[in-house]
Amino acid sequence: MFDVLIYLFENYFNPSACPDADVLAKKLTAVGFEREEIDEALDWLNGLSKASSAPVPMALAASAGHRVYTAWEIDQLGVEAIGFVSFLESAGVIDPAQRELIIERSVAVGESPIGAEQFKVIVLMVLWSQEAEVDALILEELLDDGSPRELH
């Protein structure tokens, strides 16, 4: 699923540039993705679209407080993902509503705890779906797959 999401990010400037689900599924199949992986990604994106269109509670929109995670959320997300989302929020990359969307979509994956690379893809896709401006250094961090880099 995550490879499909990265492919969409790399090949479509924003979500509105994507064709409808049936055409997109055919294109993804033609590129070489498995049908199961495509279906998972499209279902996840559909959930993202529904969650993004839900109204944001006023208390959350105006929130300046700190997020307290339940034991279940800590188990689902893992300490590394929670630390990363806290960093993004404190750096002003995401707001409280986006944080909650990232948490919801991370839990929807069904892996616990979610891996750091997968969590970064989720953050990237949430920001992509909202057509958010992302600083180049943050974008580089989100696209970092953990492989060693050569210094030139």
Secondary structure as UniProt FT lines:
FT   HELIX           2..11
FT   HELIX           15..17
FT   HELIX           21..31
FT   HELIX           35..53
FT   HELIX           58..61
FT   HELIX           71..77
FT   HELIX           79..90
FT   TURN            91..92
FT   HELIX           96..108
FT   HELIX           116..129
FT   TURN            130..131
FT   HELIX           136..143
//
